[in-house]
Every structure is written in structure tokens, then in C-alpha cells.
């Protein structure tokens, strides 16, 4: 069986830069698909393609992909929360607020995951973890505060913030499920591939429920919306497969703590991309909030 790492030829800093560069831009690339199709369809196709690519790759590496019903139920639970419902909320959130703000909203994830692990399984963490997490959440609140204050935009911003909060909560459930799946001895890559496939199926099911007409069930024509298809390939191949391979290799080399710095740096890049490509113009409160969120997460995740 091949090792989990998939990019042994790259240096550690190159793996870090690859993860930050791709994950920091995926938030904006998501906006290329907004408006042309429902978010549920975009998520279903993205993770359906990514899941099939992961399973095909691991099959070629000699991994066993056959599992019992209980294992598939756990894969489905991981996929529905970590990829399907959480990303559907992300796509909806980006219809109302700049993509960089949604990315920074995920700064609350480490604190939420840590507190849930403490309550559910008694996992202990140092006091600075809690203090850093509170700073991160305060930074996120400071970022969204001026957006709420803008005249005529409060309703849209409130909806975008609500979807962001929902996506973070759902993603945390998925992350905790993935963590327990590893404890149960389920292999990571098959869990990732099958989880993505199940996330695609659940997103498609949601689409069938919410779709208002049959046209919403089909992707746009490549000629009518070429950027939509470019986004699909980029998000599935680079944003969902390549980066996971690079990140897991990085995690194997330096450990889970230092590798988590990717999650601190990527939202900063997402804010820069929003400023450059989406016309987002943050005020001093937003800059202070980003600095506070980054500092809090760095303090929380450092050794």
C-alpha cells in the first residue's frame, strides 16, 4: 500500500506554499459558479468528480476500497457534513458577502473543534488554546461588524454571516467525524474518496428537493459559461485532491500543529484576492479583525 503522502519530491516550504496558494484562491473561484447554477449542483459535481478521482488514484496505488455497511455509513456521515452541507452553505454565503470574509470566518473552526472534543471525549488542551480561539472569534466579529453597519446591505450581510456560521458548524461536525473514523482504524484516503462521493449524492438529493424547475438540475453549456467549467476542474482537481495530498504530506513531515498554519495563512490570501478581484474595500476594522483572527489562531496552534 502506498504511503499517504503524495508529494515526496517537494520541499516542506513548497508544500506549504502549494496548500496556501490553492486553498487561498478557491474561495474566489467559487464565485465563478454563482448565479449560473444552484450551489447544490456545483457542490455535487465538484465533490463527485473529486471523490471518483481519489478512489481511482488509490485503487491504482493498490489500496483496498471494499468496506462493510457500517464503514460506509461512517464515510457518508463524514462526507455529508464535511463536504456536502458545509460547502453548500459556503456557496450560499458567497452570494451575499465577499469570499474573503467567508474564508476568515473559518478561523473559528479550531476553537469549535477543540471545545467539542473536550466535551465529547475529554481531550485536554492548554489555556492559550482557549485564549487564542477567543481572539480569533473576536477578530471575525470585528470583520463583520462594519459590513452590518453599511446602509442597505444589512439584510444580505446578515444572511451571508448566517450561512458562514452554519458552514463552520457543519464542517466541525464533519471534522470530528473524520477524526473518530481515524481512531476507529478506517483508512484516511478511502474515507476521503467515499466521503466525497456520498457528499455529492447528498448534495444532489438536496438539489432535487429545492430545485424550482428541471433546468436547475443541469449544468450550463460549456460555451455559455466556460468559467463555470474551469472552476469545476480547478476546485475538484486542485482544490479538493491535490491540496489534500500536499497537506497530508506536510502533516506527516512536520506534525499536525505546525501544518495547521496553512489554515491561518490561506484566509489572509483570500482577503487579498477579494480586494484585488471582487472590489472589496475593507476599513480599518476589517484589517484589525483579520490581524486579530490570524494572531489568535497562530497563538492557538503553535507548539
N, C-alpha and C positions, 0 to 999 in steps of 0.2 A: 504494500500500500504506500502511495506517495505521501510525503510529509505535508502537513497543512500549508506551509509556506509555499508561495508560488512565484516568488521573485527573488531567488537567492543571488542572482547576479548583480542586483542593485545595492548600492551602499545605503547605510541607515538614513542619512540625510536625504537621499534621493527618494526613498520610500516615504519619508515624512512629507517631502515636497509634493510627491505624487498624490498622496491622500488629501492634503490640504488644497492643492490646486484643483483637483476634480470635485471634491465634495464642496469646496467653497464656491464653485460655479454652478453646480447642479440646481441650486435654489433659483437662480435666474433662468436657467434653461427650461425649468418647469413652466415659466410664464409663456414660452413659445407654444405651449399646447392649450393654454387657457383661452376660452372663447370658441375654439374650433370644435371641441368635443366636451362632453361631461367629464369631470375629474375621475369618476369611477371607471370610465373606459380607458383613459390614459394610464391609470394605475394598473388596471387589469392587464393591458398589453405590455406595459413596462416590466412588471414582475413575472408575467407569464413567460416572456422571452428570456429574461434573466435566469429564471428558475430552470428552464429547459437547457440553457447553456451550461449552467453549473452542473446539472445532473449528467449531461453528455460528457463534459470535461472529466468529472470524477469517474464515470464509467470507463473512459479511455485510460485513466490512471490506475484502474483495477479495483476501485472501491466497490464494496457490496452495497447495492441500493435497495435490496428487498428487506422489508420490515413488516412486523405484525401490526394488527389493528390498533393496539394501544400506542405504539410508537407513532403511527400515522396520526392518531388523534392529538398527540403532543406536538407533532410537527405542524398540524393545522392550527392548533391554539397559538403557537408561536407566530405563524405566518399571518393569521387573521389580525392580530393586534399589532405586531411589529411592522408589517409592511402594508397590509390592506387598509384597515380602518384609519390608522395613524396617518398614512400618506394621502388618503382621500381627504382628510381634514387639512393637511398641509396644502394640497392643491386648492381647496376651497378658501383657505386663509389668504393665499397669494392673489386671489381675485379681489381682495379688499385692502391689503396693506403691502408695502414693498417687501420683496422676497428676503432682503437682508434682515428685516425685523423678525420675520418668522424664524430665520436661522438663529438669531441671537436668543429668541425665546427658548430654544433648546438648551440654553445654559442652565436652566433649572433642572434638567434631567438627572445629573449626577446626585444632587441633593435628594430628589424624589426617590430615585432608586435606592440610595443608601438608607433613607428612613424606612422605606418599605422592607428592605432586607433586615433591618434592625427589629422591626415589629414582627415580621413573619418568622424569621429564622434566628434571631438573636445575634446577628452579625454585628460586631463592635467596630467602631471607627474613632479616630482621635477627635478631640474637641475642635481642632482647626478645620476639620471636615465640615462640621455643622456651621462654624463661623463663616467659612468661605462660601458655603452654599447659600447662606442668608445674604451675603454680599452680592452673590450672583443674581439672586431673585430680586434684590433691591435695584440692581442695575437694569434688569429687564423692565421693572415697573417704571423706572425713570425714563427709559427709552420710549415707552408707550404713552407716558403722561402728556407730552406736548402734542402727540397725534390726536388724543382725545379732545384737546382744547381747540383744535382748529375748527373754525366755523364751517358748518355744512358737512363735515366729514365724520362727525361723532358716531353716527349710526353704522357707517361702513367700517370704521376702525374698531368699534365695539364688536362687530361680527367677526372681523379678522382676528381680533385678540381672542375671542371665544373659541374659534376654530384652532388657533395656535395652542391654547391651553388644553383643548381636547386632544390634539395630536400628541402633545408631550405626555399626557396621562396615559393614553392608549399605547404609545411607544414604550413607556415604562413597564406596563403590564407585559408587553412582548419581550422586553429585555430580561425581566425577571423569569419569565417562562423559559427563555433560551438558556439562562444561567442554570435553572433547575434541570433542563434537558441534558446539559453537560454533566451535572452531578449524577444524573441517572445513568450515565455512560453512553448516551446517544451521540454518535459521531457528528462533529460540527458541520462538515461540508454537506453530507446528505440532509441534515436538518435544515441547513440554509436553502438548498435546492428545493426540497419538498415543501418547505415553508413558503417559499416564493410562489411555487405552483398553486398551493392552497390559497395563498393571498390573492392570486389572480382569479381563481374560481369564486372566492367570496366577493371580490370587487365586482365581478360580472353579475353575481346574484343581486347585489345592491343596485346595480345599474338597471336590471330588469324590473326591480320594484319601483325605482324613482323615475325611470325614463317616461317622458311625456309623449313621445312618438317613436316610430320604428327607426327613423333616420338617426336618432341618438345612439342606436346600438351599433352603428358602423363608423369606422374611422374615416377621415376625409380623404379625398383623392390626393395622391402624391403630387399631381400637377397643380391642384388648387391650394395645397398647404404643404410645400416642401419642407419648411422649417419644422413643422409638426413631426415629420418622419425623421428628420435629422435629430430632433430632441429625443425621440423614442429610442433610436440606436445609441445615442450618447448616454442617456440615462440608464438604459438596460445594460449595455456592454461596459462602459467606463464607470458610470456612477453606481452600479449595483454589483458588478462582477470583478472588474479589475481592481477597484479600490478595496474591496473586501480581501482580495488575495494579497495586495500590498500591505494592508493594515494588519492582517494576521501574521504575515512575515515579520513586520515591525514589532508586533506584540511578542512574538517568540524571541526576538533578539534582545529587547530592552525591558520587557515586562509590561504588565497592564497599566501600571501607574504612569510612567513616562510616555507611553504610547497614547494615553488619553489626552495629551497635549494637542493632538490633532483636533479634538472636539472643541478646544479653546481657540485655535488659530483659524479654523475654517469659517466660523461666523464672522470674524473680522474681515476676511476676504469677501464674504458675501455682502457685507455692508458696503465695501469699496465698489463692488460690481454694481450694486443698486444705485450708488451715486453716479457712476460712470455711464450706465446703460439705461437706467429707469427714470432718470431725472429726479431722484430722491435727494432732497436738500435738508440734511439734519441740522438741528440747532445745537446749542451748547449742552442742553440737557441730554440729547441723544448721545453726543460724544462722551459726556461724563458717564452716562449709563453703560455704554459699550466698554469703557475703561474699567468701570466697577465690576461688570459681569466677567470680563476677562481676568481681572485681578482675583476676584473671588474664586473662579474655577481653577486658576493656576495654583492658588494657595491651597485649595481643597485637594487637588490631585497630585501635588508634588510629593516626593518621598518624605 
